[in-house]
Amino acid sequence: PMSLSDSDAQIANIIKNALAEDVGSGDITTLSTIPKDTQADARFLAKADGVVSGIQVANLVFSTVDPSVKVEWFCRDGDRVKNGQVFGTASGNARSLLVAERLGLNLLQRMSGIATATDQLVCAVRSVNQHTNILDTRKTVPGLRILDKLAVTHGGGMNHRIGLYDMFLIKDNHIAASGGLSNAVRNAHVYVSANPQYKATKIEVETRTLDEVDEALTVHKTHPFHRIMLDNMVVVSNSNIDVALLSQALERIHSYTQTNPDVRIETEASGNVSLHTVAKIASTGVDYISVGSITHSVPALDISMKI
């Protein structure tokens, strides 16, 4: 899993820019109403059940505003909290607490919302098998990707590629613009040959039909790739979840790898993934299920800070 130390500079920059946006020339309400040397104690209260994420980030917010503020937590990132649970305290200069409050809570609430939604999907998958893993996507808030993806790991999910630079993901538009799936995969191999620093970088190919799966497996014989995405192969109609097409695609991939014992192709399902559908999708035995909703439209976990 990603840790805060992997991206300290990025997170520090997010906090610096967010404080500049929020505080500007000064918190005039706090400056005008609270005497300079006033000390205060505050507590962090969960107002809903969920999984906490963002504790380390909130620590950085408070220490950036005022290194003398003391923050103490009674749980760790990835722990579950209950509605009504006090899970942290902060003490120090009252002005500093109030300046840091909104940004600290904004990040803590969003990250905890992502971790909670991820945890719900992971639990649903684990009720079916221990093999399938939940992946995030690049559908994150611009500028907050590192935090969104960190929160996914706190919820038990795994990170897909971080950006456009750390994995080849040949999607439908790449396939269309390069003249077909086979051309796109071959072109990726040519690029790797010319740029050996990407020799260990994984290549993933998106498919949407059984014909495209067959084409991908054919090109794999001469230009191998690491993972095949099976996009929108789950059909949802009212309460019916049809995974027949996904299952057929997985059978064809399994048959191909069975006849080529040295070959391993990871599989990833995407599209029509929700808490309602994810267990049925996992029942097919697919390796990964990628979900955009856990970062692009997740509700924040309700958390308050009270002095």
Salt bridges, closest charged atoms under 4 A:
ASP77 OD2 - HIS154 NE2 3.99
ASP119 OD1 - ARG80 NH2 2.62
ASP136 OD1 - LYS149 NZ 2.66
ASP148 OD2 - ARG110 NH2 2.85
ASP172 OD2 - ARG208 NH1 3.94
GLU204 OE1 - HIS160 NE2 3.24
GLU204 OE1 - ARG227 NH1 3.78
GLU206 OE2 - LYS171 NZ 3.11
GLU212 OE2 - ARG208 NH2 3.08
ASP214 OD2 - ARG252 NH1 2.67
GLU266 OE2 - LYS202 NZ 3.01
GLU266 OE1 - ARG227 NE 2.90
GLU268 OE1 - HIS160 NE2 3.02
GLU268 OE1 - ARG227 NH1 3.31
ASP287 OD1 - HIS131 NE2 2.54
ASP287 OD2 - ARG264 NH2 3.30
